[in-house]
Amino acid sequence: MKKILPIILCVFVHVFSSYSQTKNNDSIIRQIAVLKAEKTFSLTLDPGGNTSKLLAVSENFSDNEARKSGILAMNFAAGVFYAGDSLQSSPERILFTFWVLTKKPRFAASHGLRVFAGDEIMDVGDGRYSARARDDMEYLNFELPRETIAKIARQSNVRLALGEHEFTFTGEQLKTLANLLILSEVQSGK
């Protein structure tokens, strides 16, 4: 009986762990290194240890598109917040923020988002808008379903209409989104 109990315990732990997968911050940090994405991704745990933030900051959209839109530059950040130091499941929604450097507000009146990925048009809708005039910045905040990010990341030619202006995702930006999906994926057992 003493020999069977450890075997039963090992089987129980193995079966239970296959149903209850998590991904801790150390694992995510190792994955960032494997992806060679340290310049794009950061992972922080708040000082109280209550919340972690996985954040990706993209390169700028093209200068030519920025000039056509009457802005100085624009990039985006995408990420997820989660309790503690482990992802319990793959997040269903991903925060997505455009950071716009501009001397004159361009998106205050119109800040809806549409994405053109392959043959699909995804109307995301209006985002939350805020501006900091003293910093010449506008922020447009959206929450996108994971599946929308996946559709964007799978394509090689993706455009977006933000308000009245159009921009094209760069290859590096698409790679950033694909890597965010990888880093925030928690394998579920069966």
C-alpha positions in Angstrom: 0.0 0.0 0.0 2.9 2.4 0.8 4.2 1.9 -2.7 0.9 2.5 -4.4 0.1 5.7 -2.6 2.9 7.7 -4.2 2.0 6.4 -7.7 -1.7 7.4 -7.2 -0.6 10.8 -5.9 1.7 11.3 -9.0 -1.1 10.3 -11.4 -3.5 12.6 -9.6 -1.1 15.6 -9.8 -0.4 14.9 -13.5 -4.1 14.6 -14.4 -5.0 17.7 -12.3 -2.2 19.8 -13.8 -3.2 18.9 -17.3 -6.6 20.4 -16.6 -5.3 23.4 -14.7 -2.5 25.0 -16.7 -1.1 28.4 -15.7 1.7 30.5 -17.1 3.9 32.3 -14.5 5.8 35.5 -15.0 9.2 33.7 -15.1 8.0 31.6 -17.9 6.8 34.6 -19.9 10.1 36.4 -19.3 11.9 33.4 -20.7 9.6 33.3 -23.7 10.3 37.0 -24.4 14.0 36.2 -24.4 13.5 33.2 -26.8 11.5 35.5 -29.1 14.3 38.1 -28.9 11.6 40.7 -28.1 13.1 42.4 -25.1 13.0 45.8 -26.9 9.3 45.5 -27.6 7.9 43.7 -24.5 7.9 44.4 -20.8 6.4 42.5 -18.0 5.9 44.2 -14.6 4.5 43.1 -11.3 3.2 46.0 -9.2 5.0 46.5 -5.9 2.2 44.9 -3.9 2.4 41.8 -6.1 -1.3 42.0 -6.9 -1.3 42.7 -10.6 1.0 41.9 -13.5 1.1 43.9 -16.8 2.4 42.4 -20.1 2.9 45.3 -22.5 4.1 45.5 -26.1 5.0 48.9 -27.6 5.2 49.0 -31.4 7.4 50.9 -33.7 5.8 54.0 -35.4 3.5 53.8 -38.4 5.0 55.2 -41.5 6.1 58.9 -41.5 4.4 59.4 -44.8 1.0 58.2 -43.5 1.5 60.3 -40.4 2.1 63.5 -42.5 -0.9 62.7 -44.7 -3.0 62.6 -41.5 -1.6 65.8 -40.1 0.2 64.2 -37.2 3.8 64.0 -36.2 3.9 60.3 -35.3 1.7 57.4 -34.2 2.4 54.0 -32.6 0.4 51.6 -30.5 0.8 49.7 -27.3 -1.1 46.4 -26.6 -1.2 44.4 -23.5 -3.0 42.5 -20.8 -3.3 42.9 -17.0 -3.8 39.9 -14.7 -4.0 39.1 -11.1 -0.9 38.1 -9.3 2.2 36.7 -11.0 0.5 34.0 -13.2 -1.9 34.0 -16.1 -4.6 31.6 -15.2 -6.1 31.5 -18.7 -5.5 33.1 -22.1 -7.1 36.6 -21.9 -10.2 36.9 -24.1 -9.7 40.7 -24.4 -6.6 42.7 -25.1 -6.1 46.4 -24.4 -5.0 48.3 -27.5 -4.0 52.0 -27.4 -2.8 54.3 -30.1 -0.4 57.0 -29.0 -0.6 60.0 -31.4 2.0 62.8 -31.3 0.3 65.9 -32.8 0.4 69.7 -32.4 -3.3 69.9 -33.2 -5.9 67.2 -32.2 -6.9 65.0 -35.1 -9.0 62.3 -33.5 -11.1 64.2 -30.9 -14.2 64.4 -33.1 -13.9 61.1 -34.9 -12.2 58.1 -33.3 -13.8 55.0 -34.5 -11.6 52.1 -35.6 -12.0 49.8 -38.6 -9.5 47.1 -39.5 -9.1 45.7 -43.1 -7.4 42.3 -42.8 -7.4 40.2 -46.0 -11.0 40.1 -47.2 -12.4 40.9 -43.8 -13.5 44.3 -42.5 -13.7 44.5 -38.7 -15.6 47.4 -37.3 -14.2 47.8 -33.8 -16.3 50.9 -33.0 -15.4 54.0 -31.1 -12.6 54.0 -28.6 -12.1 55.9 -25.4 -10.4 59.2 -26.3 -8.2 61.3 -24.1 -5.6 64.0 -24.9 -2.8 65.8 -23.1 -2.3 69.1 -24.9 0.8 70.0 -22.9 2.5 66.9 -24.2 1.0 67.2 -27.8 -0.5 63.7 -27.3 -3.8 62.0 -28.1 -4.7 58.5 -26.8 -7.3 56.2 -28.4 -8.1 53.2 -26.2 -9.8 50.0 -27.4 -10.4 46.6 -26.0 -10.2 44.0 -28.7 -11.2 40.4 -28.6 -8.3 38.0 -28.8 -9.7 36.5 -32.0 -9.6 40.0 -33.7 -5.9 40.3 -32.8 -5.3 36.8 -34.2 -7.0 37.7 -37.5 -4.8 40.8 -37.8 -1.6 39.0 -36.9 -2.3 36.2 -39.5 -2.3 38.6 -42.4 0.6 40.2 -44.2 -1.2 43.3 -45.5 -3.5 44.9 -42.9 -4.8 48.5 -42.9 -6.8 50.4 -40.4 -9.0 53.4 -40.5 -8.8 55.5 -37.4 -11.3 58.3 -37.5 -10.9 59.8 -41.0 -7.3 58.6 -41.5 -5.8 55.4 -42.8 -2.6 53.6 -41.7 -0.9 50.3 -42.7 0.5 47.9 -40.1 4.2 47.3 -40.7 5.5 43.7 -40.7 7.2 44.4 -37.4 3.9 45.6 -35.9 2.2 42.4 -37.1 5.0 40.3 -35.6 4.5 42.2 -32.3 0.8 41.2 -32.2 1.6 37.6 -33.1 4.2 37.5 -30.3 1.7 39.0 -27.8 -0.7 36.2 -28.6 2.1 33.6 -28.0 3.2 35.2 -24.7 -0.3 35.5 -23.4 -1.4 32.0 -24.4 -2.1 29.6 -21.6 -2.2 26.0 -22.8 -5.4 24.3 -21.6 -5.4 20.6 -20.8 -8.0 18.1 -21.8 
